[in-house]
Amino acid sequence: MAKLQSQKYRTCIDACNECFEACEICAVKCLHEENVNPLARCVEICITCYHACAAASAVMSAESDYSKKVCGLCAEVCEACAEECEKHSHMDHCKQCAEICRKCAEECRRVSK
């Protein structure tokens, strides 16, 4: 039986899927923190990163000619998200999100070349 999933970008698709899940979790957990105001930028960039990773995953799954360009942009967003989450690394969800974003950025950079 043939696999419908793109194998060409499988590693990066998996990294993007893991990243958008981590970003969604991080944003939600930040919103549930006692003092959410200092975390507003973290929530915002996590949501942006979630959307960038979802888009990159979809474009790569279709093996689109735009995969490289979309992954280049996704890598930039993931780096920005990692930098913001690292500012709040005393919280486990931000620390984990930053690590996953860095891994995704690395994979996306690889595809974008």
VENPE-V615021 format. One record per residue. N is the residue number from 0. SS is DSSP state (h for helix, s for strand, l for the rest). Layout:
N/SS ; N/SS
//
This chain:
0/l ; 1/l ; 2/l ; 3/l ; 4/l ; 5/l ; 6/l ; 7/l ; 8/l ; 9/h ; 10/h ; 11/h ; 12/h ; 13/h ; 14/h ; 15/h ; 16/h ; 17/h ; 18/h ; 19/h ; 20/h ; 21/h ; 22/h ; 23/h ; 24/h ; 25/h ; 26/h ; 27/h ; 28/h ; 29/h ; 30/h ; 31/l ; 32/l ; 33/l ; 34/l ; 35/l ; 36/h ; 37/h ; 38/h ; 39/h ; 40/h ; 41/h ; 42/h ; 43/h ; 44/h ; 45/h ; 46/h ; 47/h ; 48/h ; 49/h ; 50/h ; 51/h ; 52/h ; 53/h ; 54/h ; 55/h ; 56/h ; 57/h ; 58/h ; 59/h ; 60/h ; 61/l ; 62/l ; 63/l ; 64/l ; 65/l ; 66/h ; 67/h ; 68/h ; 69/h ; 70/h ; 71/h ; 72/h ; 73/h ; 74/h ; 75/h ; 76/h ; 77/h ; 78/h ; 79/h ; 80/h ; 81/h ; 82/h ; 83/h ; 84/h ; 85/h ; 86/l ; 87/l ; 88/l ; 89/l ; 90/l ; 91/h ; 92/h ; 93/h ; 94/h ; 95/h ; 96/h ; 97/h ; 98/h ; 99/h ; 100/h ; 101/h ; 102/h ; 103/h ; 104/h ; 105/h ; 106/h ; 107/h ; 108/h ; 109/h ; 110/h ; 111/h ; 112/l
//
